[in-house]
Structures are given as structure tokens and as C-alpha cells.
Amino acid sequence: MVPFRMASFASRLNAETLADGLHLVVDDEHGPLRFWIGEGAERRPAIVIPLDEACMVRLHHVRRFLRRWTGRPGGPLPHALRPTRYRIDRLALALRAVTARKAGATTRMIAGVSDPGVYTMRGALWKDCDQRGTAERQMKLGEHLVAGGYLALLRHGIPRNPETASISA
């Protein structure tokens, strides 16, 4: 059994002791590693992983942790968990659209950011143009994200466990 030593992370460590134990954030070139260390970990370290929808992601992070603990780089996230550049840009545009709307911008103003030509369109043409539909879809997505839909991003690429799944010995 290898005892847990915080010194192995000391060079890039942010630690805070709270009522439920020690919370660590260890910097890694591929993203931070976050840990909660309960009482007795220095005597008998263990890794506890809840068997839920995020189990596979947690297993990946355990592997990153063990690699980092032994002095190697943690490694990047698997491709299935990394959002594409297109998706990142789309989500950013959606959040900007919601922010602009809350600041008082009209749909035409939001569409005008990506295509200034919409400002010169006549009313009838504006009603049916693609830019208006795109701006409205961006605002709808942004509102969904702000209302809690962003939590689905944390599960991106994670297969869902069946509701009726059980583990038997």
C-alpha cells in the first residue's frame, strides 16, 4: 500500500480544508484535477467512485490522478469528452445572444453582429431571412443553457446507465 502524500503534488497545488475534509485542485497541462480527501487517507488511501452516469468519466480522472501521482502527465480528456471547436463557438454565440438580449438588444441587432446587411433589409424581407432564424435559435439555445441546460455539457459523450441497472454479486 502506497501512502498518500500531498508533497507529490506540492509544486502545483491549491488546497483548502473544509468541514468534510481536504479539497485539492492540482494543475495539469491537460486540465485541473480535483480531489476530496477524507479523514484517514494518509493511513489507508482509497478511491471511491459512485456507480452513476458519470462513472466512466470518474474512472478516466482516476487514471489521470494515478498518472499524475506517479510523476507522469495526467493526459488529455478522451475525444468523446472533448467538445469540437464548432460546438464551442456555437455555445459562445448563444450565450452572447442571451447577454445582448438581456442588455436590451433586438433580434435584428443580434443578427447584425454576424451579418451587418440585416440592418438595411426592409421589414418583409427581414421577417423571412435566415439571419433572423439563426439569431432566434441562438437566443433559444442560450436561454436553455442559462436555465440549467449547461449541466448537459458536463455529461457530453457519457453513455447513460439504464435506470433499471443493478449490480449483483
Secondary structure as UniProt FT lines:
FT   HELIX           6..12
FT   STRAND          13..18
FT   TURN            19..20
FT   STRAND          21..26
FT   TURN            29..30
FT   STRAND          33..37
FT   TURN            39..43
FT   TURN            53..54
FT   HELIX           55..69
FT   TURN            70..71
FT   HELIX           79..81
FT   HELIX           85..102
FT   TURN            103..104
FT   HELIX           107..114
FT   HELIX           116..120
FT   HELIX           123..128
FT   HELIX           130..144
FT   HELIX           145..149
FT   HELIX           151..154
FT   TURN            155..157
FT   TURN            163..164
//
